[in-house]
Amino acid sequence: MTPTPTDCPTMLTDTENDSTNPEFGHILSERLSRRDMLKGSFGAAATLYFGSSSLLLSASGETRAATGALKLNFAAVNKTLDDKVTLAQGYSYRIISSTGDPLAEGIPAYSNNGSERAESFNKRVGDHHDGMHFFGLGKNGLWSPLASDRGLLCVNHESITAGFLHPTGATIVDEKRPNDNEVLKEMLAIGMSIAEVKKVGQSYTLIQNSRFNRRITSMTDMEITGPAARSPLMITKYSVTGTRTRGTIGNCANGHTPWGTYLTCEENWAYFFRRPAADDSKRSARELASLKRYGVKGNSLSLWATVQPDTADNRFGRWDASINGTSSDGSDDYRNGPNTFGWVVEIDPFNPDSTPKKRTALGRFAHEGAWPGLVIAGQPLVWYMGCDSRHEYIYKYVSNAVWDPADAKRGAAAGDKYLNDGTLYVARFNADGSGDWLELTYGRNGIDRDNSYYSFSDQADVLINARLAADARGATKMDRPEWGAVNPKNGEVYMTLTYNPSRALDKVDAANPRFYNDPKKGVAQKGNANGHIIRWAEHDAKGSATKFQWDVFLFAARSSADPVNVNISGLTADNDFSSPDGLWFARSGLLWVETDDHAYTDASNCMLLAAIPGKVGDGSTKSIVNSDNGQQSTATTHVGAAPREDSLRRFLVGPVDCEITGLAETPDGRALFVNIQHPGETTTGKNFNIADPSTYLSHWPQGGTARPRSSTIVITRDDGGPIGADLT
């Protein structure tokens, strides 16, 4: 997700990968036309069991693909700039929870004027709702994969809009935060929430007094597990053994496991840490290489570290990542604090007393999410992951243990088996349309102490510095990998590349073939301002394969853009969009596409679209001519089959200045949960006055003069049918 300059600076998003690895398109520009890209057969795919949130669940915890053809069951929603949720006709929505809503009895309703004490957010819904998942809840209080009437909704809270959390906005004096209550409130408003929801009538409501309701925040004690646990690079004053850390931050997208636990993923975590320039002189060359590669240099949220006086447990000082102590190993300060963030965190929603576990075997980077692949008895388990920064990489993790369906009932204990011991890979996209998964293992393929990119000491070092390991292996640079999703019909993997304004005219290529100007209110927007979606098929439909085939699924653009060189997918007024971000397959096989857009917001607020996907290789080859100030470049690309009017439609448009994100579905496919993140977020600009509601960009969801609030909504079809599409 893309933070804004006022509340969540795009420090990681704007950090450039300066390795010499090839751009995705440099490889793609060489590829030839291929009409038959798949050598393996997917004929039996519909009978396989899958581990994606997009699939039909069996009682054993495994999942199977839906069968039958899909047909969209709604008329397209028009683009709109209205400050409301505009939904397809025949559908209704209800707000499940908004920022500050109580999660326990005795907690008063949220005032929405910033007056609440910080500690109350231990039992209130956090801010900036993002990735989420629905877990069916059985009558015995255990995970029930087929249950739809009652469940636990796990919701990430990526960041904050500080201007609306406090009575008069955030207090900053001489680049310091003097108000400890303000900072603590911000620290407790991020992380994630677990809340029980129950079907009432045709819709759902939050159960405020449920014993399962829980907040996990930047203050929650966490266990560090896997190969990086006990590494010298993980030692802090909080845990001199390198086995614990405090909190989770930057929780963007998510994932889940076939044993009923939730995966929350730490994306833009580096800007939470303060590290003055003077600290460089105290660091070794290896440390500086790592800190630079991850962009640990501080930004606005790093001002948390400036609160004085600090508490005895360094509640605020732990965000200072400089060397302040006298120890040689970091046991008396938080110089290694950043190394304890940037991970996938496993949480057991069915055990409110459980300790979250950071699973280091899945690597450390700007985790957008962790999406499970196929789940097949006797085969390894797989999770796909993207690193959300410009020119970063796509990864996957493959467990060493093969799946035993009996583990579906073991809860978080199964995580130690499958998530602590496995192999991390990074993707390389080859010129001929094939791809390779490159192993990131110490002692193999030059990842060792003598590596020219970085001198790795052991496997813990490789995982802590996964970006540097990927550089060393020659992975392919991608344009901001966002969400991924696995197609239940054929096992193909889709991933959004949301946009890249730094794309240059002389750097276009087959996978990134467009350099164009997309003016917004007369202001030029050059590069690839609208983004696109790629997809790939694993060899023989096995997630553990080290080979794959790929193509480009869909290009975002204005419908009025040049139909030859910009609007390559032939989008119309009913389905044009920009900056694809959230991506998720429904259990029926329907693909949902969400946007987090800044380029096209002169025409429409962010939106949710429904697509009926095809398959890798169903399109054709196309040459694109790009121009700028008399200069030209040409790129030849492979485009997936153009969407038909009945295969891609706009389903929902959100309120002003929001991001549409975080999809979850009940197992019966008749309720869809969607997050409306940070409406009115950029309100806090130069004309903003907290005392003057007329300066707010949005007042959703309360309306009137209210401050805007992030919220989770649940969508149901008025006739009680499945959401988005019917199986024919």
Secondary structure as the mmCIF struct_conf table of DSSP 4:
data_model
#
loop_
_struct_conf.conf_type_id
_struct_conf.id
_struct_conf.beg_label_comp_id
_struct_conf.beg_label_asym_id
_struct_conf.beg_label_seq_id
_struct_conf.end_label_comp_id
_struct_conf.end_label_asym_id
_struct_conf.end_label_seq_id
TURN_TY1_P TURN_TY1_P1 PRO A 5 ASP A 7
BEND BEND1 CYS A 8 CYS A 8
TURN_TY1_P TURN_TY1_P2 MET A 11 ASP A 14
BEND BEND2 SER A 19 SER A 19
HELX_LH_PP_P HELX_LH_PP_P1 ASN A 21 PRO A 22
STRN STRN1 GLU A 23 GLU A 23
HELX_RH_AL_P HELX_RH_AL_P1 PHE A 24 LEU A 28
TURN_TY1_P TURN_TY1_P3 SER A 29 GLU A 30
HELX_LH_PP_P HELX_LH_PP_P2 ARG A 31 SER A 33
BEND BEND3 ARG A 35 ARG A 35
BEND BEND4 GLY A 40 GLY A 40
TURN_TY1_P TURN_TY1_P4 GLY A 43 ALA A 44
HELX_RH_3T_P HELX_RH_3T_P1 ALA A 45 THR A 47
BEND BEND5 LEU A 48 LEU A 48
STRN STRN2 TYR A 49 PHE A 50
BEND BEND6 SER A 52 SER A 52
TURN_TY1_P TURN_TY1_P5 SER A 53 SER A 54
BEND BEND7 LEU A 55 LEU A 55
STRN STRN3 LEU A 56 LEU A 57
HELX_LH_PP_P HELX_LH_PP_P3 SER A 58 SER A 58
TURN_TY1_P TURN_TY1_P6 ALA A 59 SER A 60
BEND BEND8 GLY A 61 GLY A 61
STRN STRN4 THR A 63 ARG A 64
BEND BEND9 GLY A 68 GLY A 68
STRN STRN5 LEU A 70 LEU A 72
BEND BEND10 PHE A 74 PHE A 74
HELX_LH_PP_P HELX_LH_PP_P4 ALA A 75 LYS A 79
BEND BEND11 ASP A 83 LYS A 84
STRN STRN6 THR A 86 LEU A 87
TURN_TY1_P TURN_TY1_P7 GLN A 89 GLY A 90
STRN STRN7 TYR A 91 SER A 98
TURN_TY1_P TURN_TY1_P8 THR A 99 GLY A 100
STRN STRN8 PRO A 102 PRO A 102
BEND BEND12 ALA A 104 ALA A 104
TURN_TY1_P TURN_TY1_P9 GLU A 105 GLY A 106
HELX_LH_PP_P HELX_LH_PP_P5 ILE A 107 TYR A 110
BEND BEND13 ASN A 112 GLY A 114
BEND BEND14 GLU A 116 GLU A 116
HELX_RH_3T_P HELX_RH_3T_P2 ALA A 118 LYS A 123
STRN STRN9 ARG A 124 ARG A 124
BEND BEND15 ASP A 127 HIS A 128
STRN STRN10 HIS A 129 GLY A 136
STRN STRN11 LEU A 137 LEU A 137
TURN_TY1_P TURN_TY1_P10 LYS A 139 ASN A 140
BEND BEND16 GLY A 141 LEU A 142
STRN STRN12 TRP A 143 TRP A 143
TURN_TY1_P TURN_TY1_P11 PRO A 145 LEU A 146
BEND BEND17 ASP A 149 ASP A 149
STRN STRN13 ARG A 150 HIS A 157
HELX_RH_AL_P HELX_RH_AL_P2 ALA A 162 LEU A 165
BEND BEND18 HIS A 166 HIS A 166
TURN_TY1_P TURN_TY1_P12 PRO A 167 THR A 168
BEND BEND19 GLY A 169 GLY A 169
STRN STRN14 VAL A 173 VAL A 173
TURN_TY1_P TURN_TY1_P13 ASP A 174 GLU A 175
STRN STRN15 LYS A 176 LYS A 176
HELX_RH_AL_P HELX_RH_AL_P3 ASP A 180 ALA A 189
BEND BEND20 ILE A 190 ILE A 190
STRN STRN16 GLY A 191 VAL A 200
TURN_TY1_P TURN_TY1_P14 GLY A 201 GLN A 202
STRN STRN17 SER A 203 LEU A 206
TURN_TY1_P TURN_TY1_P15 GLN A 208 ASN A 209
TURN_TY1_P TURN_TY1_P16 ARG A 211 PHE A 212
STRN STRN18 ARG A 214 ILE A 216
TURN_TY1_P TURN_TY1_P17 SER A 218 MET A 219
BEND BEND21 THR A 220 THR A 220
STRN STRN19 ASP A 221 THR A 225
BEND BEND22 GLY A 226 GLY A 226
TURN_TY1_P TURN_TY1_P18 PRO A 227 ARG A 230
HELX_RH_3T_P HELX_RH_3T_P3 PRO A 232 MET A 234
BEND BEND23 LYS A 237 TYR A 238
TURN_TY1_P TURN_TY1_P19 VAL A 240 THR A 241
BEND BEND24 GLY A 242 GLY A 242
STRN STRN20 ARG A 244 ARG A 246
STRN STRN21 ASN A 251 HIS A 256
TURN_TY1_P TURN_TY1_P20 PRO A 258 TRP A 259
BEND BEND25 GLY A 260 GLY A 260
STRN STRN22 TYR A 262 GLU A 266
BEND BEND26 ASN A 268 ASN A 268
HELX_RH_3T_P HELX_RH_3T_P4 ALA A 270 PHE A 272
STRN STRN23 ARG A 274 ARG A 274
HELX_RH_3T_P HELX_RH_3T_P5 ALA A 277 LYS A 282
BEND BEND27 ARG A 283 ARG A 283
HELX_RH_AL_P HELX_RH_AL_P4 ALA A 285 TYR A 294
TURN_TY1_P TURN_TY1_P21 GLY A 295 GLY A 295
BEND BEND28 LYS A 297 LYS A 297
HELX_RH_3T_P HELX_RH_3T_P6 SER A 300 THR A 306
BEND BEND29 GLN A 308 PRO A 309
HELX_LH_PP_P HELX_LH_PP_P6 ASP A 310 THR A 311
TURN_TY1_P TURN_TY1_P22 ALA A 312 ASP A 313
TURN_TY1_P TURN_TY1_P23 ARG A 315 PHE A 316
HELX_RH_3T_P HELX_RH_3T_P7 GLY A 317 TRP A 319
STRN STRN24 ASP A 320 ASP A 320
BEND BEND30 SER A 322 SER A 322
BEND BEND31 GLY A 325 THR A 326
BEND BEND32 SER A 328 GLY A 330
TURN_TY1_P TURN_TY1_P24 SER A 331 ASP A 332
BEND BEND33 ASP A 333 ASP A 333
TURN_TY1_P TURN_TY1_P25 ARG A 335 ASN A 336
HELX_RH_3T_P HELX_RH_3T_P8 GLY A 337 THR A 340
BEND BEND34 GLY A 342 TRP A 343
STRN STRN25 VAL A 344 ILE A 347
TURN_TY1_P TURN_TY1_P26 PRO A 349 PHE A 350
TURN_TY1_P TURN_TY1_P27 PRO A 352 ASP A 353
HELX_LH_PP_P HELX_LH_PP_P7 SER A 354 PRO A 356
STRN STRN26 LYS A 357 ARG A 359
HELX_RH_3T_P HELX_RH_3T_P9 THR A 360 LEU A 362
BEND BEND35 PHE A 365 PHE A 365
STRN STRN27 HIS A 367 HIS A 367
STRN STRN28 TRP A 371 PRO A 372
STRN STRN29 LEU A 374 LEU A 374
TURN_TY1_P TURN_TY1_P28 ALA A 377 GLY A 378
BEND BEND36 GLN A 379 GLN A 379
STRN STRN30 PRO A 380 GLY A 386
STRN STRN31 CYS A 387 CYS A 387
BEND BEND37 SER A 389 SER A 389
STRN STRN32 ARG A 390 GLU A 392
STRN STRN33 ILE A 394 VAL A 402
HELX_LH_PP_P HELX_LH_PP_P8 TRP A 403 TRP A 403
HELX_RH_3T_P HELX_RH_3T_P10 PRO A 405 LYS A 409
BEND BEND38 ARG A 410 ARG A 410
TURN_TY1_P TURN_TY1_P29 GLY A 411 ALA A 412
HELX_RH_AL_P HELX_RH_AL_P5 ALA A 413 TYR A 418
BEND BEND39 LEU A 419 ASP A 421
STRN STRN34 GLY A 422 PHE A 429
TURN_TY1_P TURN_TY1_P30 ALA A 431 ASP A 432
BEND BEND40 GLY A 433 GLY A 433
STRN STRN35 SER A 434 GLU A 439
TURN_TY1_P TURN_TY1_P31 TYR A 442 GLY A 443
BEND BEND41 ARG A 444 ARG A 444
TURN_TY1_P TURN_TY1_P32 ASN A 445 GLY A 446
BEND BEND42 ASP A 448 ASP A 448
TURN_TY1_P TURN_TY1_P33 ARG A 449 ASP A 450
BEND BEND43 SER A 452 TYR A 453
BEND BEND44 ASP A 458 ASP A 458
HELX_RH_AL_P HELX_RH_AL_P6 GLN A 459 ILE A 464
TURN_TY1_P TURN_TY1_P34 ASN A 465 ASN A 465
HELX_RH_AL_P HELX_RH_AL_P7 ALA A 466 ARG A 473
TURN_TY1_P TURN_TY1_P35 GLY A 474 GLY A 474
HELX_LH_PP_P HELX_LH_PP_P9 ALA A 475 THR A 476
STRN STRN36 LYS A 477 LYS A 477
STRN STRN37 MET A 478 ASP A 479
STRN STRN38 PRO A 481 VAL A 486
TURN_TY1_P TURN_TY1_P36 PRO A 488 ASN A 490
STRN STRN39 VAL A 493 LEU A 497
STRN STRN40 ASN A 500 ASN A 500
TURN_TY1_P TURN_TY1_P37 PRO A 501 SER A 502
HELX_RH_3T_P HELX_RH_3T_P11 LEU A 505 LYS A 507
BEND BEND45 ALA A 510 ASN A 512
STRN STRN41 TYR A 516 ASN A 517
STRN STRN42 LYS A 520 LYS A 520
TURN_TY1_P TURN_TY1_P38 LYS A 521 GLY A 522
STRN STRN43 VAL A 523 VAL A 523
STRN STRN44 LYS A 526 GLY A 527
STRN STRN45 ASN A 528 ASN A 528
BEND BEND46 ASN A 530 ASN A 530
STRN STRN46 HIS A 532 GLU A 538
HELX_RH_3T_P HELX_RH_3T_P12 HIS A 539 ALA A 541
TURN_TY1_P TURN_TY1_P39 GLY A 543 SER A 544
BEND BEND47 THR A 546 THR A 546
STRN STRN47 LYS A 547 PHE A 555
STRN STRN48 ALA A 557 ALA A 557
TURN_TY1_P TURN_TY1_P40 SER A 559 SER A 560
BEND BEND48 ALA A 561 ALA A 561
TURN_TY1_P TURN_TY1_P41 PRO A 563 VAL A 566
TURN_TY1_P TURN_TY1_P42 ILE A 568 SER A 569
TURN_TY1_P TURN_TY1_P43 ALA A 573 ASN A 575
STRN STRN49 PHE A 577 PHE A 577
STRN STRN50 PRO A 580 PHE A 585
TURN_TY1_P TURN_TY1_P44 ARG A 587 SER A 588
BEND BEND49 GLY A 589 GLY A 589
HELX_LH_PP_P HELX_LH_PP_P10 LEU A 590 LEU A 590
STRN STRN51 LEU A 591 THR A 595
BEND BEND50 HIS A 598 TYR A 600
TURN_TY1_P TURN_TY1_P45 THR A 601 ALA A 603
STRN STRN52 MET A 607 ALA A 611
TURN_TY1_P TURN_TY1_P46 VAL A 616 GLY A 617
BEND BEND51 GLY A 619 GLY A 619
STRN STRN53 SER A 620 ASP A 628
TURN_TY1_P TURN_TY1_P47 ASN A 629 GLY A 630
STRN STRN54 GLN A 631 VAL A 639
HELX_LH_PP_P HELX_LH_PP_P11 GLY A 640 ARG A 644
TURN_TY1_P TURN_TY1_P48 GLU A 645 SER A 647
STRN STRN55 LEU A 648 VAL A 653
TURN_TY1_P TURN_TY1_P49 VAL A 656 ASP A 657
STRN STRN56 GLU A 659 GLU A 665
TURN_TY1_P TURN_TY1_P50 PRO A 667 ASP A 668
BEND BEND52 GLY A 669 GLY A 669
STRN STRN57 LEU A 672 GLN A 677
TURN_TY1_P TURN_TY1_P51 PRO A 679 GLY A 680
HELX_RH_3T_P HELX_RH_3T_P13 GLU A 681 THR A 683
BEND BEND53 THR A 684 GLY A 685
TURN_TY1_P TURN_TY1_P52 LYS A 686 ASN A 687
TURN_TY1_P TURN_TY1_P53 ILE A 690 ALA A 691
HELX_RH_3T_P HELX_RH_3T_P14 PRO A 693 THR A 695
BEND BEND54 LEU A 697 LEU A 697
TURN_TY1_P TURN_TY1_P54 TRP A 700 GLN A 702
TURN_TY1_P TURN_TY1_P55 GLY A 704 THR A 705
HELX_LH_PP_P HELX_LH_PP_P12 ALA A 706 PRO A 708
STRN STRN58 SER A 711 ARG A 717
TURN_TY1_P TURN_TY1_P56 ASP A 718 ASP A 719
BEND BEND55 GLY A 720 GLY A 720
BEND BEND56 ILE A 723 GLY A 724
STRN STRN59 ALA A 725 LEU A 727
#
